[in-house]
Amino acid sequence: MSDLARLLKESWTLVEEQQDRLASYFYAKLFLSNPQLRDLFPVQMDVQRARLLNAVVTAVQSVDDPERLNEYLRALGRDHRKFHVSSEHYDVVGGALMDSLRTFAGEYWTPEFDQAWRDAYGVIAEKMITGAETDRDQPPYWHAEVLQHERRGRDIAVFTVRPLQELLFRAGQYLSLECRYQPRLWRTYSMANAPRKDGTIDFHVRALGAGWVSSALVRRLKAGDMLRLAAPMGSMTLDRRSTRDIVCVAGGTGLAPIKALLEELTRYNRTRWVHVFFGSRDRDDLYDLECLNRLAARYPWLSVVPVCSEDPDYPGEQGNLNEVVARYGPWQNHDFFVCGGPSMVRTTLRTLAELQVPPARVRYDAFAES
Protein backbone atom coordinates (compact mmCIF):
# COMPACT_ATOMS: atom_id res chain seq x y z
CA MET A 1 0.00 0.00 0.00
CA SER A 2 1.37 3.45 -0.90
CA ASP A 3 1.89 6.14 1.74
CA LEU A 4 -0.96 8.17 0.22
CA ALA A 5 -3.36 5.21 0.37
CA ARG A 6 -2.32 4.46 3.94
CA LEU A 7 -2.87 8.06 5.08
CA LEU A 8 -6.25 8.30 3.36
CA LYS A 9 -7.57 5.07 4.78
CA GLU A 10 -6.14 5.73 8.24
CA SER A 11 -7.66 9.22 8.37
CA TRP A 12 -11.03 7.97 7.09
CA THR A 13 -11.32 5.67 10.10
CA LEU A 14 -11.37 8.81 12.27
CA VAL A 15 -14.67 9.96 10.77
CA GLU A 16 -16.19 6.75 9.40
CA GLU A 17 -18.61 6.26 12.30
CA GLN A 18 -19.86 9.84 11.88
CA GLN A 19 -20.59 9.62 8.16
CA ASP A 20 -24.15 10.93 8.30
CA ARG A 21 -23.28 13.93 10.46
CA LEU A 22 -20.20 14.66 8.37
CA ALA A 23 -22.26 14.64 5.16
CA SER A 24 -24.88 16.97 6.67
CA TYR A 25 -22.15 19.36 7.81
CA PHE A 26 -20.48 19.20 4.38
CA TYR A 27 -23.65 20.22 2.53
CA ALA A 28 -24.38 22.97 5.05
CA LYS A 29 -20.88 24.43 4.47
CA LEU A 30 -21.25 24.03 0.72
CA PHE A 31 -24.57 25.84 0.50
CA LEU A 32 -23.54 28.59 2.91
CA SER A 33 -20.40 29.34 0.91
CA ASN A 34 -22.24 29.23 -2.41
CA PRO A 35 -26.06 29.42 -2.04
CA GLN A 36 -26.59 29.10 -5.80
CA LEU A 37 -25.38 25.49 -5.61
CA ARG A 38 -28.50 24.53 -3.63
CA ASP A 39 -30.58 24.74 -6.82
CA LEU A 40 -28.55 21.90 -8.33
CA PHE A 41 -29.71 19.44 -5.68
CA PRO A 42 -33.06 17.83 -4.84
CA VAL A 43 -35.27 19.03 -2.02
CA GLN A 44 -34.85 15.67 -0.22
CA MET A 45 -31.15 15.31 0.51
CA ASP A 46 -31.01 11.98 2.36
CA VAL A 47 -29.94 9.84 -0.59
CA GLN A 48 -27.68 12.57 -1.95
CA ARG A 49 -25.75 12.58 1.35
CA ALA A 50 -25.24 8.83 1.08
CA ARG A 51 -24.05 9.15 -2.51
CA LEU A 52 -21.40 11.69 -1.59
CA LEU A 53 -19.99 9.32 0.99
CA ASN A 54 -20.13 6.36 -1.37
CA ALA A 55 -18.16 8.34 -3.94
CA VAL A 56 -15.57 9.38 -1.35
CA VAL A 57 -15.16 5.85 -0.02
CA THR A 58 -14.89 4.38 -3.53
CA ALA A 59 -12.21 6.89 -4.47
CA VAL A 60 -10.28 6.29 -1.24
CA GLN A 61 -10.44 2.52 -1.63
CA SER A 62 -9.30 2.72 -5.25
CA VAL A 63 -6.33 5.02 -4.82
CA ASP A 64 -3.88 2.12 -5.23
CA ASP A 65 -5.66 0.95 -8.40
CA PRO A 66 -4.98 3.82 -10.85
CA GLU A 67 -6.77 2.22 -13.79
CA ARG A 68 -9.97 1.57 -11.83
CA LEU A 69 -9.81 5.00 -10.16
CA ASN A 70 -9.26 6.81 -13.46
CA GLU A 71 -12.20 5.02 -15.12
CA TYR A 72 -14.49 5.65 -12.14
CA LEU A 73 -13.68 9.34 -11.79
CA ARG A 74 -13.90 10.14 -15.50
CA ALA A 75 -17.31 8.46 -15.64
CA LEU A 76 -18.37 10.34 -12.50
CA GLY A 77 -17.33 13.63 -14.12
CA ARG A 78 -19.37 12.84 -17.23
CA ASP A 79 -22.36 11.86 -15.08
CA HIS A 80 -22.20 15.11 -13.07
CA ARG A 81 -22.74 17.16 -16.21
CA LYS A 82 -26.44 16.53 -15.64
CA PHE A 83 -26.17 18.84 -12.60
CA HIS A 84 -24.54 21.55 -14.77
CA VAL A 85 -21.41 21.32 -12.62
CA SER A 86 -18.58 23.57 -13.83
CA SER A 87 -14.87 23.38 -13.07
CA GLU A 88 -15.19 26.32 -10.64
CA HIS A 89 -17.51 24.30 -8.41
CA TYR A 90 -14.76 21.79 -7.60
CA ASP A 91 -12.82 24.34 -5.52
CA VAL A 92 -15.92 25.09 -3.45
CA VAL A 93 -16.62 21.39 -2.92
CA GLY A 94 -12.99 20.71 -2.00
CA GLY A 95 -12.98 23.47 0.61
CA ALA A 96 -16.19 22.19 2.21
CA LEU A 97 -14.90 18.62 2.23
CA MET A 98 -11.59 19.52 3.87
CA ASP A 99 -13.31 21.62 6.51
CA SER A 100 -15.73 18.77 7.27
CA LEU A 101 -12.95 16.22 7.67
CA ARG A 102 -10.96 18.50 9.98
CA THR A 103 -14.03 19.25 12.08
CA PHE A 104 -15.08 15.65 12.66
CA ALA A 105 -11.57 14.21 13.09
CA GLY A 106 -10.86 16.91 15.69
CA GLU A 107 -7.55 16.75 17.57
CA TYR A 108 -6.56 13.54 15.76
CA TRP A 109 -6.29 15.32 12.41
CA THR A 110 -2.65 15.82 11.41
CA PRO A 111 -0.86 17.94 8.79
CA GLU A 112 0.02 14.68 7.00
CA PHE A 113 -3.65 13.73 6.76
CA ASP A 114 -4.50 17.21 5.54
CA GLN A 115 -1.90 17.12 2.76
CA ALA A 116 -2.91 13.60 1.72
CA TRP A 117 -6.54 14.63 1.26
CA ARG A 118 -5.54 17.81 -0.56
CA ASP A 119 -3.41 15.76 -2.96
CA ALA A 120 -6.10 13.11 -3.41
CA TYR A 121 -8.89 15.61 -3.97
CA GLY A 122 -6.72 17.43 -6.52
CA VAL A 123 -6.42 14.20 -8.51
CA ILE A 124 -10.14 13.45 -8.10
CA ALA A 125 -11.17 16.91 -9.32
CA GLU A 126 -8.72 16.86 -12.24
CA LYS A 127 -9.94 13.49 -13.52
CA MET A 128 -13.62 14.37 -13.10
CA ILE A 129 -13.12 17.66 -14.96
CA THR A 130 -11.24 15.80 -17.72
CA GLY A 131 -14.05 13.26 -17.97
CA ALA A 132 -16.61 16.03 -18.32
CA GLU A 133 -14.52 17.90 -20.91
CA THR A 134 -14.02 14.83 -23.10
CA ASP A 135 -17.79 14.36 -23.16
CA ARG A 136 -18.60 17.88 -24.42
CA ASP A 137 -19.75 16.62 -27.79
CA GLN A 138 -22.58 14.82 -25.98
CA PRO A 139 -25.53 16.46 -24.21
CA PRO A 140 -25.46 16.65 -20.38
CA TYR A 141 -28.52 14.40 -20.46
CA TRP A 142 -30.87 12.83 -22.98
CA HIS A 143 -34.63 13.30 -23.18
CA ALA A 144 -36.42 9.98 -23.67
CA GLU A 145 -40.06 9.08 -24.29
CA VAL A 146 -41.70 6.17 -22.49
CA LEU A 147 -43.08 3.81 -25.14
CA GLN A 148 -44.39 0.95 -22.99
CA HIS A 149 -44.93 0.36 -19.27
CA GLU A 150 -45.88 -3.01 -17.78
CA ARG A 151 -46.45 -3.95 -14.15
CA ARG A 152 -44.93 -7.26 -13.13
CA GLY A 153 -46.14 -8.59 -9.78
CA ARG A 154 -46.58 -6.55 -6.62
CA ASP A 155 -43.93 -3.90 -6.96
CA ILE A 156 -42.00 -4.37 -10.20
CA ALA A 157 -42.36 -2.61 -13.55
CA VAL A 158 -40.65 -3.17 -16.89
CA PHE A 159 -40.72 -0.24 -19.28
CA THR A 160 -39.20 0.78 -22.59
CA VAL A 161 -38.01 4.24 -23.60
CA ARG A 162 -36.61 5.82 -26.75
CA PRO A 163 -34.10 8.68 -26.40
CA LEU A 164 -34.73 11.59 -28.74
CA GLN A 165 -30.99 11.66 -29.56
CA GLU A 166 -28.62 8.75 -30.02
CA LEU A 167 -27.38 7.42 -26.68
CA LEU A 168 -24.37 5.12 -26.90
CA PHE A 169 -23.83 2.50 -24.20
CA ARG A 170 -22.60 -1.06 -23.69
CA ALA A 171 -24.54 -4.06 -22.44
CA GLY A 172 -24.10 -4.30 -18.67
CA GLN A 173 -23.81 -0.56 -18.05
CA TYR A 174 -26.13 1.66 -16.00
CA LEU A 175 -27.20 5.28 -15.92
CA SER A 176 -29.10 7.65 -13.67
CA LEU A 177 -32.50 8.94 -14.70
CA GLU A 178 -35.00 11.58 -13.60
CA CYS A 179 -38.78 11.62 -14.04
CA ARG A 180 -41.19 14.54 -13.88
CA TYR A 181 -42.93 13.13 -10.82
CA GLN A 182 -39.79 13.68 -8.70
CA PRO A 183 -37.79 16.51 -10.33
CA ARG A 184 -34.07 16.80 -9.50
CA LEU A 185 -34.06 13.34 -7.92
CA TRP A 186 -31.77 11.14 -10.02
CA ARG A 187 -31.59 7.40 -9.42
CA THR A 188 -29.38 4.71 -10.93
CA TYR A 189 -30.74 1.84 -13.03
CA SER A 190 -29.16 -0.65 -15.41
CA MET A 191 -30.17 -0.91 -19.03
CA ALA A 192 -31.83 -4.31 -19.54
CA ASN A 193 -30.83 -4.77 -23.17
CA ALA A 194 -27.88 -4.53 -25.50
CA PRO A 195 -27.83 -1.55 -27.89
CA ARG A 196 -30.51 -1.86 -30.60
CA LYS A 197 -30.84 -0.35 -34.04
CA ASP A 198 -34.05 1.45 -33.06
CA GLY A 199 -32.35 3.01 -30.01
CA THR A 200 -34.90 1.73 -27.50
CA ILE A 201 -33.85 0.91 -23.94
CA ASP A 202 -35.54 -1.34 -21.38
CA PHE A 203 -35.48 -0.82 -17.60
CA HIS A 204 -36.53 -3.08 -14.73
CA VAL A 205 -37.53 -1.24 -11.54
CA ARG A 206 -38.72 -2.39 -8.13
CA ALA A 207 -40.65 0.09 -5.95
CA LEU A 208 -38.79 0.35 -2.65
CA GLY A 209 -40.57 1.19 0.58
CA ALA A 210 -39.08 4.67 0.93
CA GLY A 211 -38.09 5.08 -2.70
CA TRP A 212 -39.32 8.41 -4.04
CA VAL A 213 -38.26 7.70 -7.61
CA SER A 214 -38.71 3.94 -7.78
CA SER A 215 -42.31 4.20 -6.55
CA ALA A 216 -43.10 6.83 -9.19
CA LEU A 217 -41.48 4.75 -11.94
CA VAL A 218 -43.48 1.66 -10.97
CA ARG A 219 -46.84 3.16 -10.00
CA ARG A 220 -47.19 6.47 -11.87
CA LEU A 221 -45.08 6.31 -15.03
CA LYS A 222 -47.02 5.74 -18.25
CA ALA A 223 -46.54 5.65 -22.00
CA GLY A 224 -45.98 9.15 -23.36
CA ASP A 225 -44.14 10.43 -20.28
CA MET A 226 -40.70 11.94 -20.73
CA LEU A 227 -37.59 11.03 -18.74
CA ARG A 228 -34.11 12.50 -18.58
CA LEU A 229 -31.21 10.04 -18.87
CA ALA A 230 -27.64 10.83 -17.81
CA ALA A 231 -24.41 9.47 -19.32
CA PRO A 232 -23.91 5.68 -19.11
CA MET A 233 -21.45 4.37 -16.52
CA GLY A 234 -20.11 1.05 -15.30
CA SER A 235 -17.65 -1.62 -16.40
CA MET A 236 -19.70 -4.81 -15.90
CA THR A 237 -19.32 -5.55 -19.59
CA LEU A 238 -18.31 -8.58 -21.64
CA ASP A 239 -14.71 -9.19 -22.62
CA ARG A 240 -14.95 -10.79 -26.05
CA ARG A 241 -11.33 -11.88 -25.81
CA SER A 242 -12.16 -14.29 -22.98
CA THR A 243 -12.90 -17.90 -23.88
CA ARG A 244 -13.99 -18.88 -20.37
CA ASP A 245 -17.53 -20.01 -19.61
CA ILE A 246 -19.76 -17.51 -17.79
CA VAL A 247 -21.80 -17.50 -14.59
CA CYS A 248 -24.36 -14.73 -14.05
CA VAL A 249 -25.83 -14.21 -10.57
CA ALA A 250 -28.88 -11.91 -10.45
CA GLY A 251 -30.92 -10.93 -7.43
CA GLY A 252 -34.34 -9.38 -8.12
CA THR A 253 -34.20 -6.55 -10.65
CA GLY A 254 -30.44 -7.03 -10.69
CA LEU A 255 -31.47 -9.25 -13.60
CA ALA A 256 -31.58 -6.14 -15.84
CA PRO A 257 -27.87 -5.94 -16.79
CA ILE A 258 -27.70 -9.74 -16.97
CA LYS A 259 -30.49 -9.64 -19.57
CA ALA A 260 -28.45 -7.07 -21.50
CA LEU A 261 -25.36 -9.30 -21.42
CA LEU A 262 -27.41 -12.28 -22.60
CA GLU A 263 -28.84 -10.25 -25.46
CA GLU A 264 -25.32 -9.35 -26.57
CA LEU A 265 -24.19 -12.97 -26.29
CA THR A 266 -27.04 -14.16 -28.53
CA ARG A 267 -25.52 -12.10 -31.33
CA TYR A 268 -22.16 -13.88 -31.47
CA ASN A 269 -21.64 -16.59 -28.83
CA ARG A 270 -21.20 -20.16 -30.02
CA THR A 271 -18.56 -21.61 -27.70
CA ARG A 272 -19.05 -20.29 -24.14
CA TRP A 273 -21.49 -22.01 -21.76
CA VAL A 274 -23.53 -19.49 -19.78
CA HIS A 275 -25.18 -20.30 -16.44
CA VAL A 276 -27.72 -17.83 -15.01
CA PHE A 277 -28.79 -18.00 -11.36
CA PHE A 278 -31.87 -15.82 -10.84
CA GLY A 279 -32.85 -15.32 -7.19
CA SER A 280 -35.90 -13.82 -5.48
CA ARG A 281 -37.87 -14.09 -2.26
CA ASP A 282 -40.71 -16.13 -3.79
CA ARG A 283 -41.98 -17.34 -7.17
CA ASP A 284 -44.05 -14.18 -7.71
CA ASP A 285 -40.82 -12.17 -7.76
CA LEU A 286 -39.34 -14.27 -10.56
CA TYR A 287 -40.86 -11.63 -12.80
CA ASP A 288 -38.93 -12.40 -16.00
CA LEU A 289 -38.40 -16.14 -15.69
CA GLU A 290 -40.62 -16.93 -18.67
CA CYS A 291 -38.41 -14.83 -20.95
CA LEU A 292 -35.25 -16.44 -19.56
CA ASN A 293 -36.68 -19.91 -20.17
CA ARG A 294 -37.52 -18.99 -23.77
CA LEU A 295 -33.92 -17.88 -24.30
CA ALA A 296 -32.59 -21.10 -22.77
CA ALA A 297 -34.85 -23.16 -25.06
CA ARG A 298 -33.54 -21.29 -28.09
CA TYR A 299 -29.82 -21.20 -27.23
CA PRO A 300 -28.31 -24.53 -26.11
CA TRP A 301 -25.32 -22.84 -24.44
CA LEU A 302 -27.62 -21.14 -21.88
CA SER A 303 -28.93 -22.68 -18.66
CA VAL A 304 -31.19 -20.93 -16.12
CA VAL A 305 -31.54 -21.82 -12.42
CA PRO A 306 -34.30 -19.90 -10.57
CA VAL A 307 -33.93 -19.72 -6.77
CA CYS A 308 -36.43 -18.72 -4.06
CA SER A 309 -35.25 -17.87 -0.56
CA GLU A 310 -38.63 -17.53 1.22
CA ASP A 311 -41.01 -19.87 -0.63
CA PRO A 312 -41.02 -23.30 1.10
CA ASP A 313 -43.43 -24.80 -1.45
CA TYR A 314 -41.42 -23.71 -4.50
CA PRO A 315 -40.60 -26.84 -6.55
CA GLY A 316 -37.20 -25.55 -7.70
CA GLU A 317 -34.04 -24.50 -5.88
CA GLN A 318 -34.55 -22.98 -2.44
CA GLY A 319 -32.22 -21.10 -0.11
CA ASN A 320 -29.87 -18.16 -0.29
CA LEU A 321 -28.66 -17.41 -3.79
CA ASN A 322 -24.96 -17.55 -2.93
CA GLU A 323 -25.36 -21.00 -1.32
CA VAL A 324 -27.15 -22.39 -4.37
CA VAL A 325 -24.42 -21.04 -6.66
CA ALA A 326 -21.79 -22.73 -4.49
CA ARG A 327 -23.57 -26.10 -4.75
CA TYR A 328 -23.38 -26.01 -8.55
CA GLY A 329 -19.61 -25.41 -8.67
CA PRO A 330 -16.68 -25.68 -9.03
CA TRP A 331 -16.32 -22.31 -10.70
CA GLN A 332 -12.61 -21.40 -10.56
CA ASN A 333 -12.29 -21.26 -14.36
CA HIS A 334 -15.37 -19.12 -15.08
CA ASP A 335 -16.07 -15.41 -15.60
CA PHE A 336 -18.65 -14.07 -13.14
CA PHE A 337 -21.19 -11.24 -13.41
CA VAL A 338 -23.08 -10.36 -10.22
CA CYS A 339 -25.83 -7.78 -9.77
CA GLY A 340 -28.47 -7.16 -7.11
CA GLY A 341 -28.92 -5.47 -3.76
CA PRO A 342 -25.80 -4.60 -1.73
CA SER A 343 -26.31 -7.42 0.79
CA MET A 344 -26.79 -10.05 -1.91
CA VAL A 345 -23.71 -8.85 -3.80
CA ARG A 346 -21.56 -8.86 -0.64
CA THR A 347 -22.52 -12.41 0.32
CA THR A 348 -22.01 -13.64 -3.24
CA LEU A 349 -18.56 -12.06 -3.47
CA ARG A 350 -17.63 -13.60 -0.13
CA THR A 351 -18.77 -17.03 -1.35
CA LEU A 352 -16.83 -16.69 -4.61
CA ALA A 353 -13.70 -15.80 -2.64
CA GLU A 354 -14.19 -18.93 -0.54
CA LEU A 355 -14.59 -20.94 -3.76
CA GLN A 356 -11.23 -19.51 -4.92
CA VAL A 357 -12.65 -17.65 -7.92
CA PRO A 358 -9.98 -15.08 -8.88
CA PRO A 359 -11.26 -11.54 -8.11
CA ALA A 360 -10.14 -10.34 -11.55
CA ARG A 361 -12.76 -12.61 -13.11
CA VAL A 362 -15.65 -11.17 -11.10
CA ARG A 363 -17.52 -8.09 -12.28
CA TYR A 364 -20.35 -6.73 -10.21
CA ASP A 365 -22.75 -3.88 -9.52
CA ALA A 366 -24.77 -3.25 -6.37
CA PHE A 367 -27.68 -0.83 -6.38
CA ALA A 368 -29.97 0.47 -3.69
CA GLU A 369 -32.07 3.63 -3.77
CA SER A 370 -31.21 4.37 -0.16
Secondary structure, 3 states (H helix, E strand, C coil): CCHHHHHHHHHHCCCHHHHHHHHHHHHHHHHHHCHHHHHHCCCCCHHHHHHHHHHHHHHHHCCCCHHHHHHHHHHHHHHHHHHCCCHHHHHHHHHHHHHHHHHHHHHHCCHHHHHHHHHHHHHHHHHHHHHHHCCCCCCCCEEEEEEEEEEECCCEEEEEEEECCCCCCCCCCEEEEEECCCCCCCEEEECCCCCCCCCCEEEEEECCCCCHHHHHHHHCCCCCCEEEECCCECCCCCCCCCCCCEEEEEEHHHHHHHHHHHHHHCCCCCCCCEEEEEEECCHHHCCCHHHHHHHHHHCCCEEEEEEECCCCCCCCEECCHHHHHHHCCCCCCCEEEEEECHHHHHHHHHHHHHCCCCHHHEEEEECCCC
